[in-house]
């Protein structure tokens, strides 16, 4: 199985605060993996280091065997990685379909004149538009294509943000709490769609989720558990569910009352 993402001894310090302590894990092709842990355990900081938004203090990040530790976010993105944020960053004064059409890679030719005149450029534009509508169809929100992003509810914004992240056929998706604040039925719908996407396309997804009980029911292949900046364990949902150290990390002294 091919390695898509490899994190080795990743450490991030902010002055005297160590936010991420020598974290190591690996994601393989076609895997759906959850990254969980209590609030403030370093999940989003880990994501920010992987995606190049933060420079790690020490350690290494590889995507498809290529060291991206010192690369800019746009350079990492060009290798096939896309990420979302806990708070959606849609362009609010653009329509849903316009939001989806902005991110795809390599969609501009070197010359604006060639882009306007060459038939291939127009064909590529039509293909991107069709891809955007297909994704909205899969997410069951094609009727929102012409709505302004500012008109969407929180759950709808999350769906559009996921749709936008899928434009351009990324190989690796990093999703930061895509169902935070989303009602239960819609949250399950989002996870079911992600599971289907992994199974049908072979894409790899690493997803941050705070709610352990919720993600244990959502069909992920493996779960990485973090606590206080460190990896507590990596295992299947069943292994995580039965691990006492994980339970204590979430419940504190509750485990001592048994």
N, C-alpha and C positions, 0 to 999 in steps of 0.2 A: 504494500500500500504506500502510495507516494505521500511524502511529507509536504504539506502546504505552508504551515506556519510552525516555526520552532523558536521558542523563547528559552534562553539559557542564562541562568543566574542574573536575571534582570533586577536592578536595584535603582530606586529613585529616592534621592534625599532633597529636602527643602530646608536648607540651613541645618539646624540640629535635629529636624524631624525626618525619620526614615519612613516613607509612605509605602514603599514596596521593598521587600527584603529578599533578595536572591531568589526570585520566582522563576521556575522552570516548568514548561509543559510543551506539548506538541499536538498539532491538529493535522489530521490526514484528509486526503481527498475524499469527498463525499460524506463527510461526517457532520453531524448536527450536535454541537457541544454547548453545554451550559456553563457559565462562569458565575458562581453564586457566593454569597457571604454577607455578613451583617453590614449595615451602613458604616461607611468609613474604613472598610477593610482594605481598600486599595484597588478595587475593581476598575473604576474609571481611569485612575492614574495609569494602570497597566495598559488599558486601551490607548490612552493618549501617547504612551511611549511606543507602543507597537505601530501606531499610525503616524508617528513623526511629529505630533503636536508638542510633545515634550522630549527633551534630550535626556536619555537615561544617564544615571551617574556611572554605573558600570553594567556589564552584561552585554548580551548580543541578541538581536532579533533577525531571523532569516525567513524569507518568503520564497518558496520553491528553491531553497538552497542558496539564495542570494542574500548576502549580508546587507540589511537595510538600516542598520543602527544609526548611520550618520546621514541618511537620506532625508530630503524634504518630503512633506506630505504628498505633493503632486507627483514626485518621483515614485513614491511607494504606490500611489494610486495607479500609475501607469503600468505597474506589474500585475494588476488585476485585483487589487484589494479596494473595497469600498466600506465605509463605516457610517453609522448614524449616531446621533446624540440623544441623550435622555430627553432633552427638550427639543422638539422638532424645530428645524430651521428652514421652513418653507419660505419661498418668496411670496409674501402675503398679497401683493398687488398683481400677481400673475395668476393665470388660471391653473387648474390642476394639470392639464395636458402640457401647458408651457413649462411647469415645474419639472415634469418628467423629461422634456426634450433638451434641457440645458446640460445635464451631466455627462452624456455619452462621450467616450474617448475618441480622439482623432476625427472629429466631425467637421473641422475647418480645413480648407485647402490653403496652401501657401499664398494664393492670390485670390482676393475677393472677386476680381473680374472673372477668373476661371471658375470660381464657385458658382457664379451667376450664369455663365454661358455653357459650361460643359454638361451634357445630358447625364453623365454619371453622378454629378453632384446632386442633381434633382432627384435621381433615382434613390440615392443614399438617404436623402431627406425623407422621401416617401416611405422607405423601409423603417427609418427611425420612428416615424409617426405611427406606422402600423404596429411596431413593437410596443410603443407606449400604450396604444389602445388595447393590445393583447394583454398586457400586464394589468391594466385597469379591469379588464374582463375577468381575469383570474382572481383578482382581489374583490370581485363582485361590486365594483363601484364605477362602472363605465358611465353611468348617468351623471356623475360629478365632473366629467371631463372639462366642461366649460365654466364650472364654478370657480370663483376666486378662492384662493387658499385662505383668505381672511374670513370666509363664510363657513369654513369647516368646523365641526366639533373636534374635541380633543382626540377621540378615537378615530375619526375620519382622517385627521392630520397624520396620525401614526401610520395608517394604511398607505396614505399617499407618500409618506416619507420612505416606507419600505419599498413601494413601487419605484420611487425615484432612485433608490439605491441599487435596484436590479437592472436599471437601464444600462446598456452597453455590455451585458453579460459578464459581470464580474466573476472571478474564480473563488474569491474569499469575501464573505460578508461579516463585518463586526457590527453587531446591533446592541446598542446601549439601552437597556430597559425599554424595549419597544411596546410593552403593554402597561407601563406605569401609568396609573390613573385611568385605565380603560376598564369598562364594565366587564364582568366575568364572561358572558357569552361571546362578546366581540374579541376579548383576549384569547379565548380558546380558538376562535376562528382564525385569528392571526397566526397562532402557533401551528394549527393544522395546515394552513397554507404554506408556512415555512417548511414543515416536514415534507409536504408534497413536493415543494420546489427542490429540496435536497435529493429526494428519491428519483425525481424525473430528470434533473439536469446534472447531478453529480457535483453541484457547487458545495463548498464547505461553509458552514455557518458557525460562528462563535457568538453566543448571546449572553449578555449580562442580565441576570434576574435576581432581585432581592428576595422574593417570596419563595422559600425552599419548598413548601408544601405544594405550591402551584406548579413549579417546574418539574417536580418528581412525577407528575401525572401527564406530562406533555410529550412523551415519546422521544426525548433526546437520547443520543447514543451513549454519551459519557457526560460526567459532570466534574468540573474543577471547583473545589471548595477552597476559598480564601478566608483567612482570619488574621487580623492584626498585621496585614501586609505580607503574609506568608501563605504558601500553598499548604493547606491542611491535609488534603487527600485528593486523589483523582480516581474515579471509579464509575461503575454503572449506577443508574438510579437506585437499584436494589442495594448495592453496596453502600451508597451514601446514606440511604434511609436507615440502615442498621448500624451505622458507625456512631459510637457513643461520643467521640470527640466532636463530631459535627453537631450532634444534638446539643451538647453543652455549649458550643460556640454560639448557637442561636438562642438557647434558652437560659444560659448562665447557670445559676444555682438550682434551676428546676430539676436537673438531672440528679442532684444530690438528695432529693426528697424521696426517691424511689426506695 
